[in-house]
Amino acid sequence: MPYFFVTTQIRLEDGPCIVGDEKSDPEMMRFLGAEKKRKTGQQFCVWETALLPREVMDRLELKGYKLIHTTGIGQTFVATLHKDAEPGSV
C-alpha cells in the first residue's frame, strides 16, 4: 500500500476524513481510528475517521508516508501521500 489518499470536504476542515475504500488494510484503518461506512445511496463503503487532516497525516508519517501533493476538487480537499514499497512486497 505505497499510496494513500486523504479527503475531506473543504467546509469540514476539522473532519471527518475519508482515509480508505472497502479494499483498504483494516489494520491501517484501525491505526487511523477509522470506521467502515456506507452512505445512503452509495454502492461502496469508505473508511472514515473523526481525525483532522493534519492528525491523519501526522499518524501516516509515523508509518513512513510522506506528503507528495494536495489539491482541491470542487468542495473536496485531497492529500496524496506515498511511502517506498518494502523490499519483497511487490
Secondary structure, DSSP 8 states (H G I E B T S, - for coil): --EEEEEEEGGGTTS-EEEEETTS-HHHHHHTT-EEE--TT-SS-EEEE-S-HHHHHHHHHHTT-EEEEEEEETTEEEEEEE----TT--
